[in-house]
Amino acid sequence: MKIRQRILPGIGPIYDAFVTSLPFLSAIQFLTILALFYENIKDYLVPIFPWITFTMFIATAASILVGIMILVYKFLLPSVWTFRGKQLYGFESELLNEIRALRKEVQEMKKEDKE
């Protein structure tokens, strides 16, 4: 089943700017949540692991985040870009039309050279 898609003028740039800015907002939220989480569990965590400081807690969380980023880069991004590439060919974009026209010109030039 093919789901029909529509192009809405102006929505793409707004959405792209919003999505591009989200990681910065998420980083601030992530650090705030980590600080609150550490403060809430500190009384339970320090008696068991007295060497865990706030800096150590943040470093551990950052290490986990780097591991997740590596997994996303290695496995998720190739799939996302493959999907986006297929989406590009589903619509008649100006760039795609220009590439097709140039390809046709090159083929015609090759034919003329052979003759």
N, C-alpha and C positions, 0 to 999 in steps of 0.2 A: 504494500500500500504506500503510495507516494503522498506525502502531505504537501499541500500547495503553500508556497511561501510568497510573501508580498514585500516589496521595497517601499518603505515609508521615508520620504525625504526629510532630512534633518535629525532623525532619530539615531542614526548610526554614529555621527560625531559625538552627540551627547552621551550615548551609551558607552562609547569607547573612552571618552574622557573620564567618565564616572568609574568604569571598571579599572582603568589605569591608575586612578588615585586610591583605590581601595587597599592595595597592599600597604601603603603608608599609614592609613588609618588603622589597619589591622595590626601593624607592628606596635603602635601606641597602645591599643587595647590589650594586646598580648602581654606587654610589659606590665601594664596596670593590673591585669588579672593575676599574673605571676607574683607580683608584690603582695597583693591581697591574699592569695593562696598561701604564700610562705608565712605571712603573719598569722593566718588562721591555724596552720598546722605546726608552727614552730614549737609550741608547748608540748606537743606529742612527739615531734621529730627529734628535738635536741637531746632528750634523755636517752634515746636509743642510738642516735648518731651525733655525738657532741661535736664532731669536727665539721659538720655541715653549717656553713655560714650563708648569708644571703648571696654573696658573690659566688660561692660554690653552687648554690641552688640555681642561680641564673645561668652559670656556665654549663651546668648539666642540661638545663632546658634548651640552651642555645645549641648544644651538641646534638640533641634529639632533633631540633629543627633543621640543622644542617643535613642530618641523615635523611629526613623527609624530603628536603629540597633535592638531594642527589637522586632519590628514587623518582621524584616527579620529572627531573631532567632526563633520566635514563629511560623511563618507561612511558610516562604520560604525555610529554610534549611531542614525541614522534607521532603518536596516535592523533593528537589534537591537530597537528599541522597536516597530516594526511587527510583528515576530515575536512579541514578548511580548504585544502587544495581541491578536493572534489566539489565543494560548494562553489568555488570560484568558477569552475567550468559549467555549473548549472545555470548561470545567469549570463546575459550578454553584456559584459563590461567593456568599456572603451579600450582598456589595456589589452584585454584578450582579443578583441576585434583587430587591434593594431598588430598584435603578434601574428594573428592568422593572415593578415594582409601581407606582412613582411615575409612570412613563410612562403606564401604563394608567389611573391615577386622573386624570391631566391630560387624557387623551383623553376620558374620561367627562365631565369637567367642561366641556370644549369642546362636547361634544354637547348637554349641558343648557343651555348658554348660547345655542346656536343655536335651541333649541326655544322 
